[in-house]
Amino acid sequence: MKILFVDTTNDDIRVGGGHMYLPGLMGGLVRAGHDVHLAVKAQPNKIVRNQIYESGAIVSERPWKIAGLVEDTSGLFAEWVNRLSPDVYLISGSYDIGWTALPYIVPNIATMMIAHNDSNTFYLPVKHYSEFLTRVVGVSEAICRNFIIESEMNDDSVEWIPYGVETSSTVPHDNKLKRVGPSLIYVGRLDEHQKRISDLIRVIRLLSERGIDFRFDIVGDGEEMPKVKDLLSEQIERGNVVLHGWLGSAEVIDLLRKSDVFTLVSAYEGFCIALVEAMANGCCPVVTDIRSGNKQLVTDGENGFVVPVGDVEAFAEKIVYLAETPEKLLEFRQKAWRTGKQYSVERMVEAYEKCFERAVRDARATPRQPQPDFPLMESCRSKYPLWLRRIKAKAKSFV
C-alpha cells in the first residue's frame, strides 16, 4: 500500500506529540512493506528531523514547488498528489494546504486526517471539509466523540487510534541506592497557553518550601524557558531542578526509567504522548483533570492521581504523599506501567494498517466528487481581494 502523510507544520519551533509519534508510525509501516511518503513545507525541525529521515519514508519538500497564496498552490499540490497516486492521503498536521487540496484530489484516493488535540484547530476544518474525508482518526476517545458532536461526522467514519510508544519490558522496582526523595520529571514544551508551565513552577517552589528532598528533571524548551530559569534559580543552583532542553528519544526513555513521578499540568491535551511514554516506562502520573486523554490512562488513586487544572496545592500534596509513602509510590508505578505497556508502537502500526484498509475500501465503494471551486475554510479566507494579495505575495518574494 502507498501511504502519503502530510505535515506542513513540523518545521515550526513548536514541536509536540503530534510530530513525535510520526517517525515511529512511518518506520513501522515501512518495515511492514508499505511505500510511505511524507509531504512537508520545509526541512523539519531538528528535534524530529533525524527520526523522520531514519524512518525510511520518502520525504518531499514543498511538492507544490512555488511559494504563494493557498488559492494558487492547492491545485498544484493536488496535481502532485494525484500523480503520486497514493492509496491513502493522510493529513497529520496542516494549517491550510493539506486541507485546501482535498477538493482537488481524485476520488479513488482515500483521504484521512488525525486530530492530536481536543481543539477546534481540528474540529472546524473537519466540519468544513467533511464531504472530502473518507475517515478521521482521534488519538483519544474524547476527540472521537467531538468529531461526531462538533464536526458532525458519521460515527462509522471515526476511529480511535492512540499513540504508540517504546515500552519497558521490566516491572518497576524500588532502587534503594537512589536519593531519599522522589525523582520527578516533566517532558514537553515550556508553554503557558496549553502546558501552563507557570503552574509547574509553582508546584516545584511549593515542594521546596515544604522541605521535600527531590530531583526534578525538565525536558523540553520553549518561550517560557527564561521564566523557568529565573523563578527556579535557587532550585537549579541546589541541584533539585535540572533543565535538559530537548533530548533525543533514547535519552528521554533513559530518564523516564530512572524517574518515579511524571507531572502534567496542561489545560488541554489530546492523548499526551509523553504521558503514555512515562507510564509505559514505570512513572507514576500526577496529571490534570481534562476531558481528553488523561483520564483514559490515569485512574485517580489507583495508578496515579488526577488533579483539577490550576490546583497547584493539590499537585504538591499528591507528590508529598508519594514521597512519604514509598510503598504506595511503587504500587502506583507498577500499575501505571501495566497500563502504559498496552500502547506499543507495534499496536499503533497494526491499528493504522487496518484503518487504511477500511478507508481504501470505503473510498472505492462510494467515490466522492472533486470540487475545485469549493470555498476555502474560514481560517484561510482574507478580507483583502485575491488580486491584491497576489501582488503583495509577488512583492514579498523579491525581498
C-alpha positions as CSV (number, residue, x, y, z in Angstrom):
1,M,0.0,0.0,0.0
2,K,1.2,3.5,-0.8
3,I,0.6,6.0,2.0
4,L,1.1,9.7,1.9
5,F,1.4,11.7,5.1
6,V,1.1,15.4,5.0
7,D,2.7,17.5,7.8
8,T,3.3,21.1,6.9
9,T,3.8,22.1,10.5
10,N,6.9,20.1,11.5
11,D,9.3,22.9,10.5
12,D,7.8,25.0,13.3
13,I,9.7,25.7,16.5
14,R,6.7,24.3,18.4
15,V,7.2,20.6,18.3
16,G,4.8,18.3,20.2
17,G,3.3,14.8,20.4
18,G,1.6,15.4,17.0
19,H,5.1,15.4,15.5
20,M,6.9,13.0,17.7
21,Y,4.7,10.0,17.0
22,L,5.0,10.1,13.3
23,P,8.5,8.7,12.7
24,G,7.6,5.6,14.7
25,L,4.4,5.1,12.7
26,M,6.1,5.7,9.4
27,G,9.1,3.4,10.3
28,G,6.7,0.6,11.4
29,L,4.8,0.9,8.1
30,V,8.0,0.8,6.1
31,R,9.1,-2.3,7.9
32,A,5.8,-3.9,7.2
33,G,6.4,-3.4,3.5
34,H,4.4,-0.3,2.7
35,D,5.5,2.5,0.4
36,V,5.5,5.5,2.7
37,H,5.8,9.2,1.7
38,L,5.8,12.4,3.7
39,A,5.0,15.9,2.2
40,V,6.4,18.8,4.2
41,K,6.6,22.5,3.7
42,A,10.2,22.9,4.6
43,Q,13.0,21.0,6.3
44,P,11.6,19.5,9.5
45,N,12.7,20.9,12.9
46,K,16.0,19.4,14.1
47,I,14.2,17.8,17.1
48,V,12.4,15.4,14.8
49,R,14.5,15.6,11.6
50,N,16.8,12.7,12.1
51,Q,14.0,10.4,13.2
52,I,11.9,11.3,10.2
53,Y,14.7,10.6,7.7
54,E,15.7,7.4,9.5
55,S,12.1,6.1,9.3
56,G,12.6,5.1,5.7
57,A,9.8,7.3,4.4
58,I,10.4,9.3,1.2
59,V,10.3,13.0,2.1
60,S,9.2,15.6,-0.4
61,E,9.8,19.2,0.5
62,R,7.2,21.7,-0.9
63,P,6.0,19.5,-3.7
64,W,3.7,22.3,-4.9
65,K,7.0,24.0,-6.0
66,I,6.1,27.7,-5.6
67,A,5.7,29.9,-2.6
68,G,2.4,31.6,-2.9
69,L,-1.2,32.0,-1.8
70,V,-3.1,28.9,-0.8
71,E,-5.6,29.6,-3.6
72,D,-2.7,29.3,-6.1
73,T,-0.8,26.4,-4.6
74,S,-3.7,24.0,-3.5
75,G,-4.3,22.8,-7.1
76,L,-0.6,22.4,-7.7
77,F,-0.2,20.3,-4.6
78,A,-3.2,18.2,-5.5
79,E,-1.8,17.6,-9.0
80,W,1.3,16.2,-7.4
81,V,-0.7,14.0,-5.1
82,N,-2.8,12.7,-8.0
83,R,0.4,11.9,-10.0
84,L,1.9,10.1,-7.0
85,S,-1.4,8.2,-6.7
86,P,-1.2,7.0,-3.1
87,D,-3.9,4.6,-1.8
88,V,-4.2,6.9,1.3
89,Y,-3.7,10.6,1.7
90,L,-3.5,11.5,5.4
91,I,-3.3,15.0,7.0
92,S,-1.2,14.7,10.1
93,G,-0.5,18.4,10.6
94,S,-1.5,21.3,8.4
95,Y,-2.8,24.9,8.9
96,D,-4.0,25.2,5.3
97,I,-2.8,23.4,2.1
98,G,-3.2,19.9,3.4
99,W,-6.9,20.7,3.8
100,T,-7.4,23.1,0.9
101,A,-6.1,20.5,-1.6
102,L,-8.8,18.0,-0.6
103,P,-11.5,19.1,-3.1
104,Y,-9.0,18.6,-6.0
105,I,-7.9,15.0,-5.1
106,V,-9.2,12.2,-7.3
107,P,-11.9,10.0,-5.8
108,N,-10.1,6.7,-5.7
109,I,-7.6,8.0,-3.1
110,A,-8.8,7.5,0.5
111,T,-8.5,10.8,2.4
112,M,-7.9,10.9,6.1
113,M,-6.8,13.2,9.0
114,I,-5.6,12.8,12.5
115,A,-6.6,15.1,15.4
116,H,-3.8,15.4,18.0
117,N,-5.6,17.7,20.5
118,D,-9.1,18.3,21.9
119,S,-9.4,21.6,20.0
120,N,-11.3,23.5,17.3
121,T,-8.0,23.6,15.4
122,F,-9.0,20.1,14.3
123,Y,-12.8,20.1,14.7
124,L,-13.5,23.1,12.5
125,P,-11.5,22.0,9.4
126,V,-13.1,18.5,9.6
127,K,-16.6,20.0,9.7
128,H,-15.8,22.3,6.7
129,Y,-14.2,19.5,4.5
130,S,-16.2,16.6,5.8
131,E,-17.6,15.6,2.4
132,F,-14.0,15.1,1.2
133,L,-12.8,13.0,4.1
134,T,-13.1,9.2,3.9
135,R,-12.2,8.6,7.6
136,V,-11.0,10.6,10.6
137,V,-8.8,9.5,13.5
138,G,-8.8,10.8,17.0
139,V,-5.9,10.0,19.4
140,S,-8.4,9.9,22.3
141,E,-11.9,8.8,22.9
142,A,-13.0,12.3,23.8
143,I,-11.7,13.6,20.4
144,C,-13.6,10.9,18.6
145,R,-16.9,11.9,20.4
146,N,-16.3,15.5,19.5
147,F,-15.8,14.6,15.8
148,I,-19.4,13.4,15.9
149,I,-20.7,16.3,18.1
150,E,-18.6,19.3,16.9
151,S,-17.7,18.3,13.4
152,E,-20.9,16.4,12.6
153,M,-19.1,13.3,11.2
154,N,-20.9,10.0,10.9
155,D,-19.8,7.7,13.8
156,D,-18.9,4.9,11.4
157,S,-16.2,7.1,9.8
158,V,-14.5,7.9,13.1
159,E,-11.7,5.8,14.6
160,W,-9.8,5.9,17.9
161,I,-6.1,5.1,17.5
162,P,-3.9,6.1,20.4
163,Y,-0.2,6.9,20.1
164,G,2.3,4.1,20.4
165,V,5.5,4.4,22.4
166,E,8.6,2.4,23.3
167,T,7.7,0.4,26.4
168,S,9.8,-1.1,29.1
169,S,9.7,-4.9,29.5
170,T,10.8,-4.7,33.1
171,V,8.4,-4.3,36.1
172,P,9.4,-1.1,38.0
173,H,11.2,-1.8,41.2
174,D,12.4,0.2,44.2
175,N,16.0,1.3,43.8
176,K,17.3,1.6,47.4
177,L,20.6,3.2,46.2
178,K,18.9,6.4,44.9
179,R,18.4,9.6,46.9
180,V,15.8,9.7,49.7
181,G,13.1,11.8,47.9
182,P,11.3,11.1,44.7
183,S,12.7,11.7,41.2
184,L,10.2,13.7,39.2
185,I,10.1,14.6,35.5
186,Y,8.3,16.8,33.0
187,V,8.6,16.3,29.3
188,G,7.2,18.8,26.8
189,R,7.1,22.4,25.5
190,L,7.7,25.2,28.0
191,D,4.5,26.9,27.0
192,E,1.9,28.8,29.1
193,H,-1.3,28.6,27.0
194,Q,-1.6,24.8,26.8
195,K,1.0,23.4,29.1
196,R,0.5,26.0,31.9
197,I,4.2,26.0,32.7
198,S,3.7,28.6,35.5
199,D,1.8,26.0,37.4
200,L,4.7,23.6,37.2
201,I,7.0,26.3,38.5
202,R,4.6,26.9,41.5
203,V,4.4,23.2,42.3
204,I,8.2,22.9,42.4
205,R,8.5,26.0,44.6
206,L,5.9,24.5,47.0
207,L,7.8,21.3,47.2
208,S,10.9,23.3,48.2
209,E,9.0,25.3,50.8
210,R,7.8,22.0,52.4
211,G,11.3,20.7,52.7
212,I,10.9,17.7,50.3
213,D,14.1,16.2,49.1
214,F,13.5,15.7,45.3
215,R,15.1,15.9,41.9
216,F,13.0,17.4,39.1
217,D,14.2,16.8,35.5
218,I,12.6,19.2,33.0
219,V,13.0,18.0,29.4
220,G,11.9,20.5,26.7
221,D,12.2,24.1,25.7
222,G,10.0,27.0,24.6
223,E,9.2,30.6,25.1
224,E,8.8,30.2,28.8
225,M,12.4,28.9,29.4
226,P,13.7,32.4,30.6
227,K,10.9,32.5,33.2
228,V,11.7,28.9,34.3
229,K,15.4,29.7,34.8
230,D,14.6,32.9,36.7
231,L,11.9,31.6,39.0
232,L,13.6,28.3,39.7
233,S,17.1,29.7,40.0
234,E,17.5,28.6,43.7
235,Q,16.3,25.0,42.9
236,I,18.5,24.8,39.9
237,E,21.6,26.0,41.8
238,R,20.9,23.4,44.6
239,G,20.5,20.6,42.0
240,N,16.9,20.0,42.8
241,V,15.9,21.0,39.3
242,V,17.8,20.1,36.1
243,L,17.0,21.7,32.8
244,H,17.9,19.4,29.9
245,G,16.4,21.2,26.9
246,W,15.2,18.9,24.1
247,L,16.8,15.4,24.2
248,G,16.8,12.5,21.8
249,S,14.2,9.8,22.2
250,A,16.7,7.3,23.7
251,E,17.8,9.9,26.3
252,V,14.2,10.7,27.2
253,I,13.4,7.0,27.7
254,D,16.5,6.6,29.9
255,L,15.5,9.5,32.1
256,L,11.9,8.2,32.4
257,R,13.1,4.8,33.5
258,K,15.1,6.5,36.3
259,S,12.2,8.7,37.4
260,D,9.4,7.9,39.9
261,V,6.7,10.6,39.1
262,F,5.6,12.2,35.8
263,T,3.8,15.5,36.1
264,L,1.5,17.1,33.5
265,V,-0.3,20.4,34.4
266,S,-1.8,21.1,31.0
267,A,-5.1,22.9,30.3
268,Y,-5.9,20.5,27.5
269,E,-4.3,17.6,25.6
270,G,-5.2,15.0,23.0
271,F,-3.6,11.8,24.2
272,C,-0.4,13.1,25.6
273,I,2.4,11.0,24.1
274,A,4.8,12.0,26.9
275,L,2.3,10.7,29.5
276,V,1.9,7.4,27.7
277,E,5.6,7.0,27.4
278,A,6.2,7.8,31.0
279,M,3.7,5.3,32.2
280,A,4.9,2.6,29.8
281,N,8.4,3.1,31.4
282,G,7.4,3.0,35.0
283,C,6.5,6.5,36.1
284,C,3.6,7.3,38.4
285,P,1.5,10.0,36.8
286,V,0.2,13.1,38.5
287,V,-1.9,14.9,35.9
288,T,-4.7,17.4,35.3
289,D,-8.4,16.5,35.1
290,I,-9.1,17.3,31.5
291,R,-11.7,15.7,29.2
292,S,-9.3,14.3,26.6
293,G,-6.6,11.6,27.2
294,N,-5.5,11.9,30.8
295,K,-8.5,10.1,32.4
296,Q,-8.3,7.3,29.8
297,L,-4.9,6.5,31.1
298,V,-5.0,7.5,34.8
299,T,-7.5,6.3,37.3
300,D,-7.3,8.6,40.3
301,G,-6.0,6.8,43.4
302,E,-5.2,3.6,41.5
303,N,-2.4,4.1,39.1
304,G,-1.7,7.8,39.8
305,F,-3.5,11.0,40.6
306,V,-5.8,13.3,38.7
307,V,-5.9,16.9,39.9
308,P,-8.1,19.9,38.9
309,V,-6.4,22.3,36.4
310,G,-4.6,25.1,38.2
311,D,-4.8,23.5,41.7
312,V,-1.1,23.6,42.4
313,E,-1.6,23.0,46.1
314,A,-3.3,19.6,45.3
315,F,-0.4,18.8,42.9
316,A,2.1,19.4,45.7
317,E,0.1,17.5,48.2
318,K,-0.1,14.4,46.0
319,I,3.7,14.5,45.4
320,V,4.3,14.9,49.1
321,Y,2.1,11.9,49.8
322,L,4.0,9.8,47.3
323,A,7.3,11.0,48.8
324,E,6.2,10.0,52.3
325,T,4.7,6.6,51.3
326,P,7.3,4.9,49.1
327,E,5.4,1.6,49.1
328,K,2.3,3.3,47.6
329,L,4.6,5.1,45.0
330,L,6.0,1.8,43.9
331,E,2.5,0.3,43.7
332,F,1.3,3.2,41.5
333,R,4.4,2.9,39.3
334,Q,3.8,-0.7,38.7
335,K,0.1,-0.2,37.9
336,A,0.9,2.7,35.6
337,W,3.4,0.5,33.8
338,R,0.8,-2.2,33.3
339,T,-1.5,0.4,31.7
340,G,1.2,2.1,29.6
341,K,2.7,-1.0,28.1
342,Q,-0.5,-1.7,26.2
343,Y,0.3,1.3,24.0
344,S,3.2,0.0,21.9
345,V,4.3,1.2,18.6
346,E,3.6,-2.2,17.1
347,R,-0.1,-2.0,18.2
348,M,-0.4,1.5,16.7
349,V,1.1,0.4,13.4
350,E,-1.3,-2.6,13.2
351,A,-4.3,-0.4,14.0
352,Y,-3.4,2.1,11.2
353,E,-2.9,-0.7,8.7
354,K,-6.5,-2.0,9.4
355,C,-7.8,1.6,9.3
356,F,-6.1,2.2,6.0
357,E,-7.6,-1.0,4.5
358,R,-11.1,0.1,5.6
359,A,-10.6,3.6,4.2
360,V,-9.4,2.4,0.8
361,R,-12.4,0.1,0.6
362,D,-14.8,2.9,1.6
363,A,-13.3,5.4,-0.9
364,R,-13.7,3.0,-3.8
365,A,-17.2,1.8,-2.8
366,T,-18.6,5.4,-2.5
367,P,-16.4,7.7,-4.5
368,R,-16.7,11.5,-3.8
369,Q,-16.8,14.2,-6.4
370,P,-13.8,16.6,-6.8
371,Q,-14.9,20.3,-6.4
372,P,-12.1,22.7,-7.3
373,D,-14.4,25.6,-6.7
374,F,-15.2,24.6,-3.1
375,P,-14.9,27.6,-0.8
376,L,-11.8,27.9,1.5
377,M,-12.3,27.2,5.2
378,E,-12.7,30.3,7.3
379,S,-9.1,30.4,8.7
380,C,-7.8,30.6,5.1
381,R,-10.0,33.4,4.0
382,S,-8.9,37.0,3.8
383,K,-10.8,40.3,3.8
384,Y,-8.5,41.6,1.0
385,P,-9.2,40.8,-2.7
386,L,-7.3,38.0,-4.3
387,W,-5.6,40.2,-6.9
388,L,-4.2,42.5,-4.2
389,R,-2.9,39.6,-2.1
390,R,-1.2,38.2,-5.2
391,I,0.5,41.5,-5.8
392,K,1.7,41.6,-2.1
393,A,2.9,38.0,-2.3
394,K,4.8,38.7,-5.5
395,A,6.5,41.7,-4.0
396,K,7.4,39.8,-0.9
397,S,9.1,37.1,-3.0
398,F,11.6,39.8,-4.2
399,V,12.5,41.0,-0.7
